[in-house]
């Protein structure tokens, strides 16, 4: 979809949103004390942990499902209706959901709306010099940062329902303990990758925080956003890096078209490199609900195991 078509769709959605707001006499369906708290998130990386932490006290809907690219996502009229009926709304922010910023601003006039990643101190964020210092929004790949983001969401939830604050705090503590265990396990496993193989080549630059956390150099064929154009020079530059560093594998992503990475593999093979497709990583979207990869912990574990197996030859 080109930029003009996305603009037209965004305009239509915003117009529909304005009509919904104008016709609605109430911003929520839940009166306090009647049923679970209705939470709507953009990405499941936010939604699934909040469902774990909130339990039966919350009902969480994530509007961006498996395989969905949040960088280019345009809200449907149904999405806008879902957001309008929510009690609380959480999105990543840092321009990840760039097509929806105006919607969030408008909804924020009526109800709690929080960009969870923007709770992270600026000095802990990565930036992209090629995009005028724009912050890297993929903060969920650094568990230490994602704990800050999820904790900020829980604080907002506690402010909305202070009568349940003790339960939310208890469940958050348990969840953070699981995150800490995952981080320790991932660090131990990825540390075994030989120094000469510590180069992660992916479809777009979503793994910067992951690389910083585990001392792995990351090369993204595309920039921070999937809206960035890919040219022949980008492909050739990546091929040259692979050949020079003798990278054993490159990776595709579940929410990104595979054609660009396939072009890199073909170019590297033509240059005499022995390269394989290391597997599929979850970057901007998680897996199907009901699967291990449909949870934040399971998605992260899948990525760690896939990267380790391909770069270190682990099993």
C-alpha positions in Angstrom: 0.0 0.0 0.0 1.5 3.3 -1.0 1.6 6.4 1.2 -1.3 8.1 -0.6 -3.6 5.2 0.0 -2.6 4.9 3.6 -3.3 8.6 4.0 -6.8 8.2 2.5 -7.6 5.3 4.8 -6.4 7.2 7.8 -8.6 10.1 6.9 -11.6 7.9 6.5 -10.9 6.2 9.8 -10.5 9.5 11.6 -13.7 10.8 10.1 -15.6 7.7 11.3 -14.0 8.1 14.7 -15.2 11.7 15.0 -18.7 10.6 14.1 -18.6 7.8 16.7 -17.4 10.2 19.4 -20.1 12.7 18.5 -22.9 10.1 18.6 -21.7 8.4 21.8 -23.0 9.6 25.2 -20.6 7.3 27.1 -17.0 6.4 26.5 -17.1 3.0 28.2 -19.4 0.0 28.4 -18.2 -1.0 31.9 -19.7 0.8 34.9 -17.2 0.3 37.8 -18.2 -2.8 39.8 -20.1 -4.4 36.9 -17.9 -6.9 35.1 -14.3 -6.9 34.2 -12.4 -3.8 33.3 -12.2 -3.4 29.5 -8.7 -2.9 28.3 -7.7 -2.4 24.7 -4.1 -2.5 23.5 -2.5 -2.2 20.1 0.1 -4.9 20.2 -0.2 -8.2 22.1 3.2 -7.7 23.7 1.3 -5.3 26.0 -2.1 -7.1 26.1 -1.0 -10.6 27.0 1.0 -9.6 30.1 -1.8 -7.3 31.2 -4.3 -10.2 30.9 -1.9 -12.3 33.1 -1.5 -9.6 35.7 -5.2 -8.5 35.7 -6.7 -12.0 35.6 -10.5 -12.3 35.9 -10.6 -8.6 36.9 -9.8 -7.5 33.3 -10.9 -8.3 29.8 -8.0 -7.4 27.4 -8.3 -7.1 23.6 -5.3 -6.5 21.3 -6.3 -5.1 18.0 -3.1 -6.0 16.1 -2.9 -9.8 15.9 -0.3 -12.2 14.6 1.6 -11.2 11.5 0.3 -7.6 11.7 2.8 -4.8 11.0 2.1 -2.0 13.5 4.2 0.5 11.5 1.8 0.6 8.6 -1.4 -0.5 10.4 -4.5 1.7 9.7 -7.3 1.3 12.2 -10.6 -0.1 10.8 -14.0 1.3 11.8 -14.4 -1.8 14.0 -11.1 -1.0 15.7 -12.2 2.5 16.4 -15.5 1.3 17.9 -13.5 -1.2 20.1 -11.3 1.6 21.3 -14.2 3.9 22.0 -15.8 1.3 24.2 -12.7 0.6 26.3 -12.2 1.7 29.9 -8.4 2.0 29.4 -6.2 2.0 26.3 -2.5 1.1 26.1 -0.3 1.4 23.1 3.5 1.3 22.6 4.2 4.8 21.4 7.5 6.1 20.2 5.8 6.3 16.8 5.4 2.5 16.4 1.7 2.9 15.6 2.3 6.1 13.6 -1.0 5.9 11.6 -3.0 6.0 14.9 -1.5 8.9 16.8 -4.4 11.3 16.2 -6.9 8.7 17.3 -5.0 8.2 20.6 -4.8 12.0 21.2 -8.5 12.4 20.7 -9.4 9.4 22.9 -7.1 10.7 25.6 -9.5 13.6 26.2 -12.1 11.1 27.4 -10.4 8.2 29.2 -7.0 6.9 30.3 -4.7 6.4 27.3 -1.1 5.5 27.9 1.9 5.0 25.6 3.7 2.5 27.8 7.1 2.7 26.1 7.3 6.4 26.7 7.5 5.7 30.5 11.1 4.5 29.8 13.8 7.2 30.5 15.0 8.7 27.3 18.6 8.0 28.1 17.8 4.3 27.9 16.3 4.5 24.5 18.2 3.7 21.2 17.9 6.3 18.4 18.4 6.2 14.7 20.8 8.8 13.3 19.4 8.1 9.8 15.9 9.2 11.0 17.0 12.4 12.7 17.5 10.8 16.0 14.0 9.1 16.1 13.7 6.7 19.1 13.7 3.0 18.3 10.2 1.8 19.4 11.0 -1.9 19.7 11.7 -1.7 23.4 10.0 -5.1 24.3 13.2 -6.8 23.2 15.0 -5.6 26.2 13.3 -7.3 29.1 14.7 -4.7 31.6 13.0 -1.9 29.7 9.8 -3.9 29.1 9.4 -4.3 32.9 9.3 -0.5 33.1 6.7 -0.3 30.4 4.4 -3.0 31.8 4.8 -1.6 35.3 3.7 1.8 34.0 0.6 0.2 32.5 -0.2 -1.5 35.9 0.1 1.8 37.7 -2.5 3.3 35.3 -4.7 0.2 36.0 -4.3 0.7 39.7 -5.3 4.3 39.5 -8.4 3.3 37.6 -9.3 0.5 40.0 -7.5 1.2 43.3 -9.7 -1.3 45.1 -7.8 -4.1 43.2 -4.3 -2.5 43.6 -3.1 -5.2 46.0 -4.0 -8.0 43.5 -2.4 -6.2 40.6 0.8 -5.6 42.6 1.0 -9.2 43.7 0.5 -10.5 40.1 2.9 -8.0 38.7 5.6 -9.2 41.2 5.1 -12.8 40.1 5.3 -11.8 36.4 8.4 -9.8 36.9 10.1 -12.8 38.6 9.3 -14.8 35.5 10.8 -12.1 33.3 13.9 -12.0 35.4 14.3 -15.8 35.1 13.8 -15.6 31.3 16.4 -12.8 31.0 19.0 -14.8 33.0 18.3 -18.0 30.9 18.6 -16.0 27.6 21.8 -14.4 28.7 23.4 -17.7 29.7 22.4 -19.3 26.4 23.3 -16.5 24.0 26.7 -16.0 25.7 27.7 -19.4 24.2 27.6 -18.0 20.7 31.2 -17.6 19.4 32.5 -14.1 19.1 32.9 -14.6 15.3 29.2 -15.5 14.9 27.6 -12.8 17.0 26.0 -11.0 14.1 22.2 -11.0 13.7 20.9 -10.2 10.2 17.1 -9.6 10.0 14.6 -8.1 7.6 14.2 -4.8 9.4 16.0 -3.1 12.3 13.8 -4.4 15.1 16.4 -6.1 17.2 18.6 -3.2 18.4 17.6 -3.5 22.0 18.0 -7.3 21.9 21.5 -6.9 20.5 22.5 -4.4 23.1 21.1 -6.5 25.9 23.1 -9.6 24.8 26.1 -8.1 23.1 25.1 -9.2 19.6 25.7 -6.9 16.6 22.4 -6.4 14.6 22.1 -5.7 10.9 18.6 -4.8 9.7 18.1 -4.7 5.9 15.3 -2.2 6.4 15.3 0.7 8.9 13.4 1.0 12.2 10.1 1.3 10.3 8.9 -1.0 7.7 7.8 2.1 5.8 11.5 2.7 5.0 12.3 1.9 1.4 14.8 -0.9 0.5 17.1 -0.3 -2.4 19.6 -2.4 -4.3 22.4 -0.7 -2.4 20.9 -1.8 0.9 20.8 -5.4 -0.3 24.3 -5.3 -1.6 25.6 -3.7 1.6 24.0 -6.5 3.6 25.5 -9.1 1.3 29.0 -7.6 1.7 28.6 -7.7 5.5 27.6 -11.3 5.4 30.5 -12.3 3.1 33.1 -10.4 5.1 31.9 -11.6 8.5 31.1 -15.2 7.3 27.7 -15.0 8.8 26.2 -18.5 8.9 22.5 -17.6 8.8 20.0 -14.8 8.3 16.5 -14.5 9.6 13.0 -13.7 8.4 10.2 -12.1 10.5 6.6 -13.2 10.9 5.3 -9.7 10.1 7.6 -8.8 7.2 7.6 -9.9 3.6 10.3 -12.5 3.0 11.4 -11.3 -0.5 14.1 -8.9 0.7 15.8 -11.5 2.8 15.6 -14.1 0.0 17.3 -11.5 -2.2 20.1 -11.2 0.3 20.6 -15.0 0.6 20.8 -15.3 -3.2 23.3 -12.4 -3.4 25.4 -13.9 -0.7 25.4 -17.3 -2.4 26.4 -15.8 -5.7 29.3 -14.1 -3.9 30.4 -17.6 -2.7 29.1 -17.4 0.9 27.7 -20.4 2.7 24.5 -19.0 4.1 21.3 -20.5 5.4 17.9 -19.3 6.4 18.2 -19.4 10.2 14.4 -19.5 10.9 11.5 -17.2 11.6 11.6 -14.6 14.3 8.8 -12.7 16.0 9.5 -9.0 15.8 6.6 -6.6 15.6 3.9 -9.2 16.3 3.6 -12.3 18.5 2.2 -15.7 17.6 -1.3 -17.1 17.6 -3.2 -16.9 20.8 -3.2 -20.3 22.6 0.3 -21.1 21.4 3.5 -20.6 23.4 4.6 -17.9 20.9 1.3 -16.2 21.6 2.7 -15.2 25.0 5.4 -12.6 25.6 7.5 -15.2 27.5 7.0 -17.8 24.8 7.7 -15.5 21.9 10.9 -14.3 23.5 12.0 -17.8 24.3 11.3 -18.9 20.7 13.5 -16.0 19.3 16.4 -16.8 21.7 16.3 -20.5 20.9 16.1 -19.9 17.1 19.0 -17.4 17.1 21.1 -19.6 19.4 20.5 -22.8 17.3 21.4 -21.0 14.0 24.4 -19.0 15.1 25.9 -21.4 17.6 24.8 -24.7 16.3 22.9 -25.4 19.6 20.0 -27.7 19.9 
